[in-house]
Amino acid sequence: MKRLISVAATVALLIGLAAGPAAARGVTVDQLQRAGAVCFPVEGQPHCIVPGGLTSSASIPILVFDTADAGGAFLGTELLLRADLYAGQPCPQDVPLFLPGDATGLGADYYACHHYAQ
């Protein structure tokens, strides 16, 4: 019994040590892809749609990173709102960007609104 407790404590410690540095840096593009996210580059910046992010076509949340390398900093989010639902809603950091459906492959036109950390 003592040995089982000792092994369990050692395993828990090793898991904690391994997770520590990753948690301090935040999520990475590689971690998201291993979890099933779909990531694609837009002007050199990885954009990732997390699993379940395409369950509704009304809006699509996207995570945006500076670069795809291990040190690629998380920039913030981009929210895609289907064009037929867009009614001039404000976007805090920029004018919403129109994205035609034939260019995105999403099957509908969207407006993109960025929410980046400042």
Secondary structure per residue as TSV (DSSP state, phi and psi in degrees):
chain	resnum	aa	ss	phi	psi
A	1	M	-	360.0	-43.4
A	2	K	H	-61.9	-38.5
A	3	R	H	-65.3	-41.4
A	4	L	H	-61.5	-43.2
A	5	I	H	-64.5	-41.0
A	6	S	H	-64.1	-43.7
A	7	V	H	-64.6	-42.8
A	8	A	H	-63.1	-40.7
A	9	A	H	-65.8	-40.3
A	10	T	H	-65.4	-44.4
A	11	V	H	-61.5	-44.2
A	12	A	H	-61.8	-40.6
A	13	L	H	-63.9	-44.5
A	14	L	H	-64.6	-40.2
A	15	I	H	-63.2	-42.4
A	16	G	H	-63.3	-41.1
A	17	L	H	-67.2	-39.7
A	18	A	H	-68.5	-36.8
A	19	A	H	-81.0	-23.0
A	20	G	H	-54.4	-58.3
A	21	P	H	-62.5	-37.1
A	22	A	H	-65.9	-40.3
A	23	A	H	-65.7	-34.6
A	24	A	H	-67.7	-34.2
A	25	R	H	-81.8	-22.9
A	26	G	-	93.3	-178.7
A	27	V	-	-70.8	147.7
A	28	T	-	-117.1	165.6
A	29	V	H	-61.0	-43.0
A	30	D	H	-60.2	-43.3
A	31	Q	H	-62.5	-42.4
A	32	L	H	-63.3	-43.2
A	33	Q	H	-64.4	-39.8
A	34	R	H	-63.9	-27.9
A	35	A	T	-85.1	0.0
A	36	G	T	103.0	7.4
A	37	A	-	-71.1	150.6
A	38	V	E	-100.3	117.8
A	39	C	E	-118.0	141.4
A	40	F	E	-147.6	148.3
A	41	P	E	-83.9	140.8
A	42	V	E	-131.4	110.9
A	43	E	T	52.5	42.2
A	44	G	T	81.2	-2.2
A	45	Q	E	-108.0	122.7
A	46	P	E	-64.4	132.2
A	47	H	E	-116.6	127.4
A	48	C	E	-122.5	131.4
A	49	I	E	-103.6	118.8
A	50	V	-	-73.1	158.6
A	51	P	T	-54.1	132.4
A	52	G	T	89.7	-7.1
A	53	G	T	-68.5	-16.3
A	54	L	T	-106.4	17.7
A	55	T	S	-70.4	-25.5
A	56	S	-	-121.6	136.9
A	57	S	S	-88.9	-6.6
A	58	A	S	-66.5	-43.8
A	59	S	E	-147.7	146.3
A	60	I	E	-130.1	114.9
A	61	P	E	-82.5	137.5
A	62	I	E	-131.1	138.1
A	63	L	E	-95.8	133.2
A	64	V	E	-118.2	135.5
A	65	F	E	-120.3	156.8
A	66	D	S	-66.0	-51.8
A	67	T	-	-144.2	167.2
A	68	A	S	-84.8	-10.4
A	69	D	S	-69.0	173.2
A	70	A	T	-57.5	-29.8
A	71	G	T	-93.6	10.2
A	72	G	-	-60.3	113.3
A	73	A	-	-74.5	143.5
A	74	F	E	-72.2	121.0
A	75	L	E	-87.7	-37.1
A	76	G	E	151.3	-157.0
A	77	T	E	-115.6	157.9
A	78	E	E	-127.2	130.4
A	79	L	E	-110.1	123.7
A	80	L	E	-95.9	125.0
A	81	L	E	-115.6	126.9
A	82	R	E	-56.6	135.6
A	83	A	G	-58.1	-36.0
A	84	D	G	-71.4	-12.3
A	85	L	G	-101.0	-11.7
A	86	Y	-	-75.5	127.3
A	87	A	S	-132.9	41.4
A	88	G	S	81.0	16.9
A	89	Q	-	-56.2	140.8
A	90	P	-	-70.8	150.0
A	91	C	-	-120.4	122.1
A	92	P	S	-65.3	-24.2
A	93	Q	S	-116.9	-16.6
A	94	D	S	-161.7	173.2
A	95	V	-	-77.0	131.8
A	96	P	-	-54.4	135.8
A	97	L	E	-93.9	125.7
A	98	F	E	-76.1	130.4
A	99	L	E	-121.9	108.4
A	100	P	-	-68.1	141.0
A	101	G	H	-58.7	-35.6
A	102	D	H	-69.5	-22.6
A	103	A	H	-85.2	-28.1
A	104	T	H	-94.3	-23.7
A	105	G	T	78.3	10.9
A	106	L	S	-88.5	-6.3
A	107	G	S	84.8	-1.9
A	108	A	S	-152.8	160.7
A	109	D	-	-79.9	146.6
A	110	Y	E	-136.8	160.7
A	111	Y	E	-112.9	136.9
A	112	A	E	-105.8	131.7
A	113	C	E	-124.5	126.5
A	114	H	E	-94.3	141.9
A	115	H	E	-131.3	80.0
A	116	Y	E	-97.6	148.5
A	117	A	-	-64.5	145.8
A	118	Q	-	-102.1	360.0
